[in-house]
Amino acid sequence: LGGFQERVQARVKTFGPFGSGNQDNLTMYMDLADGIFLNQIMLQIDPRPTNQRINKHVNNDVNLRIQNLTILVRNIKTYYQAKPILR
């Protein structure tokens, strides 16, 4: 994962509410767990359009979180499958 992981970590630390440091750990965790913020970061890394829309109003609904994170995993897989393998 090397470079991809570093790009995600850098974006999480600098964008949105995480850059300000004004949130407590539980709030930051919940913002990550709902998948909205991570999907936004993934769109910055790979802006190719997808047919799937994330659920922006999760409101502690586990099923909506799972759907958002499933979309995120699919987009990560697509990103790696589309990249040429360097040998």
Backbone bond lengths (Angstrom), bond angles and torsions (degrees), N, CA, C in turn:
res aa  C-N    CA-C-N  psi(-1)  N-CA   C-N-CA  omega(-1)  CA-C   N-CA-C  phi
1 L - - - 1.448 - - 1.517 112.08 -
2 G 1.287 118.98 -26.55 1.453 126.30 176.90 1.510 117.75 14.00
3 G 1.332 117.33 -97.31 1.459 122.57 -174.17 1.518 113.50 -60.64
4 F 1.327 117.17 -38.85 1.458 120.69 179.90 1.519 110.30 -62.39
5 Q 1.313 116.74 -47.06 1.466 121.28 -179.28 1.529 111.07 -61.50
6 E 1.308 116.95 -41.59 1.465 120.80 178.56 1.523 111.32 -63.63
7 R 1.334 117.28 -39.49 1.466 120.50 178.65 1.520 111.18 -65.10
8 V 1.336 116.91 -41.89 1.466 120.46 178.96 1.526 110.07 -64.55
9 Q 1.320 117.57 -45.95 1.468 121.04 -179.78 1.525 110.80 -60.75
10 A 1.316 117.11 -42.46 1.465 120.01 -179.98 1.523 110.69 -63.76
11 R 1.311 117.31 -41.10 1.463 120.14 -179.80 1.526 111.72 -68.96
12 V 1.329 117.48 -40.42 1.464 120.76 179.11 1.519 110.19 -60.84
13 K 1.318 116.57 -38.81 1.460 120.64 -177.59 1.525 113.25 -75.37
14 T 1.333 117.53 -23.78 1.458 118.69 -173.09 1.516 115.10 -109.70
15 F 1.325 118.38 -21.12 1.458 120.29 -176.88 1.517 111.53 -102.61
16 G 1.310 114.37 156.31 1.456 120.86 173.29 1.512 113.16 63.33
17 P 1.324 116.39 -154.45 1.457 121.72 -175.00 1.526 113.19 -68.25
18 F 1.331 117.89 -16.77 1.457 120.67 -176.54 1.520 112.09 -73.72
19 G 1.314 116.85 -27.78 1.450 120.97 -179.81 1.515 113.23 -70.62
20 S 1.328 116.47 -28.66 1.462 119.57 -176.02 1.521 113.12 -80.76
21 G 1.338 116.65 -27.98 1.460 120.07 -178.06 1.519 112.91 73.87
22 N 1.335 117.38 14.76 1.462 120.86 -177.16 1.524 113.79 -88.17
23 Q 1.327 118.75 -3.45 1.458 120.94 -177.84 1.522 110.96 -102.65
24 D 1.336 115.20 151.03 1.456 118.49 175.04 1.528 108.75 -77.52
25 N 1.332 116.73 167.27 1.459 121.51 -175.14 1.523 112.89 -61.68
26 L 1.333 118.49 -39.19 1.455 121.01 -179.56 1.531 110.91 -64.21
27 T 1.313 117.62 -44.10 1.465 121.08 179.56 1.522 110.33 -63.57
28 M 1.322 117.76 -42.52 1.461 120.70 178.77 1.523 110.35 -63.96
29 Y 1.324 116.99 -41.63 1.466 120.60 178.55 1.526 110.44 -61.37
30 M 1.327 117.48 -44.83 1.457 121.06 -178.73 1.531 110.72 -64.91
31 D 1.322 117.56 -36.50 1.464 120.64 177.09 1.529 111.09 -63.85
32 L 1.315 117.07 -33.88 1.463 120.18 176.41 1.523 111.07 -77.75
33 A 1.331 117.20 -39.83 1.461 121.72 -174.70 1.521 112.96 -67.51
34 D 1.327 118.39 -24.28 1.466 118.47 -179.25 1.527 112.39 -79.14
35 G 1.329 117.53 -11.31 1.459 121.91 173.82 1.513 115.66 83.55
36 I 1.316 118.30 -9.19 1.468 120.62 -177.11 1.525 110.53 -66.60
37 F 1.317 116.43 -53.28 1.462 121.39 -176.73 1.532 111.12 -63.47
38 L 1.333 117.05 -42.39 1.470 120.02 -179.52 1.529 111.02 -66.17
39 N 1.327 118.02 -35.50 1.466 120.17 175.83 1.521 111.01 -66.41
40 Q 1.331 117.27 -36.68 1.461 120.22 177.12 1.524 110.63 -64.00
41 I 1.325 116.43 -40.45 1.469 120.36 177.32 1.526 110.09 -64.01
42 M 1.337 116.29 -42.24 1.463 119.75 -179.70 1.527 110.61 -61.80
43 L 1.324 117.41 -36.98 1.468 120.19 177.58 1.526 111.78 -66.01
44 Q 1.323 117.58 -28.64 1.468 120.06 176.00 1.523 110.37 -73.25
45 I 1.322 116.81 -36.45 1.465 121.11 179.25 1.525 110.51 -72.24
46 D 1.326 116.11 -43.46 1.458 121.53 -178.40 1.528 108.37 -134.86
47 P 1.333 118.14 92.40 1.463 121.57 -173.14 1.521 115.15 -78.87
48 R 1.335 118.11 5.11 1.472 118.34 178.48 1.525 109.10 -56.44
49 P 1.300 116.36 136.86 1.465 119.27 -177.45 1.531 111.82 -66.43
50 T 1.316 115.11 145.40 1.459 120.96 174.28 1.521 107.66 -120.13
51 N 1.307 115.89 158.30 1.459 120.44 179.71 1.513 111.97 -85.62
52 Q 1.304 117.17 -6.59 1.454 120.65 -176.10 1.519 110.36 -99.10
53 R 1.295 115.28 134.29 1.468 120.77 176.66 1.516 108.78 -105.51
54 I 1.314 115.12 136.90 1.454 118.97 178.31 1.521 110.16 -79.89
55 N 1.307 115.47 156.54 1.458 122.26 177.19 1.517 107.99 -84.73
56 K 1.329 116.75 114.22 1.460 120.65 -175.60 1.523 113.45 -85.08
57 H 1.305 117.86 -15.62 1.468 121.61 -179.69 1.518 108.91 -120.32
58 V 1.322 116.21 80.75 1.455 122.08 -175.25 1.531 111.58 -75.50
59 N 1.326 117.53 -42.15 1.471 122.68 177.56 1.534 113.52 47.94
60 N 1.327 115.80 49.15 1.468 122.72 177.69 1.523 114.32 62.20
61 D 1.330 118.67 19.69 1.464 122.61 176.58 1.528 108.06 -84.97
62 V 1.320 115.74 113.66 1.461 121.09 -176.50 1.525 111.15 -61.20
63 N 1.322 117.68 -39.34 1.463 120.39 -178.95 1.522 111.93 -63.80
64 L 1.328 117.25 -38.48 1.465 119.91 177.80 1.526 110.99 -68.92
65 R 1.316 116.59 -37.23 1.479 119.76 175.61 1.518 110.43 -61.10
66 I 1.331 115.76 -46.27 1.470 120.19 -179.53 1.521 110.25 -60.65
67 Q 1.329 117.41 -42.63 1.463 120.19 178.30 1.526 111.00 -60.84
68 N 1.327 117.50 -44.34 1.469 120.76 179.83 1.518 111.15 -63.37
69 L 1.312 117.18 -43.60 1.462 120.10 -178.25 1.530 111.18 -71.46
70 T 1.327 117.34 -31.44 1.462 120.91 175.25 1.523 110.24 -64.71
71 I 1.323 116.73 -42.60 1.463 121.25 176.16 1.527 110.08 -60.84
72 L 1.328 116.60 -42.62 1.463 121.06 178.77 1.529 111.25 -60.23
73 V 1.317 117.50 -46.81 1.471 121.47 -179.66 1.529 110.03 -62.22
74 R 1.338 117.30 -42.54 1.466 120.19 177.75 1.522 111.54 -61.02
75 N 1.334 116.42 -42.03 1.467 119.73 179.91 1.524 111.52 -66.60
76 I 1.319 117.40 -36.52 1.472 120.30 176.71 1.525 109.62 -65.75
77 K 1.322 117.44 -43.80 1.475 120.60 177.71 1.524 110.88 -60.08
78 T 1.328 116.66 -45.06 1.462 121.01 179.42 1.520 110.83 -61.04
79 Y 1.323 116.33 -40.38 1.463 121.24 179.08 1.530 110.30 -59.30
80 Y 1.311 117.02 -46.78 1.462 119.91 -178.06 1.518 112.44 -74.38
81 Q 1.307 117.99 -33.29 1.461 119.95 179.49 1.521 111.20 -71.27
82 A 1.325 117.35 -28.98 1.463 120.83 -179.03 1.519 112.34 -82.49
83 K 1.334 117.20 -20.94 1.474 120.49 -178.83 1.528 109.24 -75.97
84 P 1.331 117.22 136.15 1.462 118.53 175.04 1.522 110.18 -69.29
85 I 1.299 115.48 142.93 1.473 121.03 179.01 1.527 108.75 -84.21
86 L 1.315 115.64 124.60 1.471 120.64 178.60 1.524 108.68 -89.70
87 R 1.291 116.50 132.14 1.475 120.06 179.46 1.495 109.50 -118.39
